[in-house]
Amino acid sequence: MPVTPMVLGFRTSTYAMNIYRFGTNRLTARDGFVGVPAEYYTPVEQYAKNNYTQADIENALALTWINDQEYAETIAL
């Protein structure tokens, strides 16, 4: 039986902050960043949707810290 990786809250919030507020990481590997582990992708988007303002999320898009698809996914949650 495969082991499911554990998603830790403190990592989720840190990844979200680094992506949506500081631009020091990306959801997926690009721009020289490694991105987040696959199991954190949706939880990070969910955290951002629940804890950041629309302006924060739009700013991350405008600064290309997230792309159009990631923006749409975040807003849709």
C-alpha positions in Angstrom: 0.0 0.0 0.0 1.5 3.4 -1.0 2.1 6.0 1.7 0.2 9.2 1.3 2.3 12.2 2.2 1.1 14.3 5.1 0.1 17.9 4.4 1.2 20.1 7.3 -0.5 23.3 8.1 2.6 25.3 8.9 4.1 24.3 5.5 0.9 25.2 3.7 0.7 28.7 5.2 4.5 29.2 4.6 4.2 28.1 1.0 1.2 30.4 0.5 3.0 33.4 2.0 6.1 32.8 0.0 4.1 32.6 -3.2 1.2 35.0 -2.8 2.7 37.7 -0.6 6.5 37.6 -1.2 7.0 36.0 -4.6 9.9 33.9 -3.3 8.4 30.6 -4.6 5.9 29.4 -7.2 3.2 26.8 -7.2 4.8 25.0 -10.0 8.5 24.8 -11.1 9.3 27.9 -13.1 11.2 31.1 -13.0 14.1 29.3 -11.3 11.9 28.2 -8.4 11.2 24.5 -7.6 7.5 25.0 -6.8 5.6 23.2 -4.0 5.3 19.4 -3.6 2.3 18.1 -5.5 0.3 17.3 -2.3 0.5 21.0 -1.3 -0.7 22.5 -4.6 -4.4 22.7 -3.8 -4.1 23.2 -0.1 -1.9 26.3 -0.8 -4.4 27.7 -3.2 -7.2 27.0 -0.6 -5.2 28.7 2.1 -4.6 31.8 -0.1 -8.3 32.0 -1.0 -9.4 31.7 2.7 -6.7 34.0 4.2 -5.7 36.6 1.7 -7.6 39.4 0.1 -8.7 39.5 -3.5 -6.1 42.4 -3.9 -3.3 40.1 -2.6 -4.2 37.4 -5.1 -4.5 39.8 -8.0 -1.2 41.4 -7.0 0.5 37.9 -7.1 -1.0 37.5 -10.6 0.1 41.0 -11.8 3.6 40.3 -10.6 3.6 36.8 -12.3 4.1 35.0 -9.0 1.1 32.9 -10.1 -0.1 32.4 -13.6 -3.6 32.8 -15.1 -4.5 29.2 -14.5 -3.4 29.3 -10.8 -5.3 32.5 -10.3 -8.5 31.1 -11.8 -8.1 27.9 -9.6 -7.5 30.0 -6.5 -10.5 32.2 -7.1 -12.8 29.3 -8.0 -12.2 27.5 -4.6 
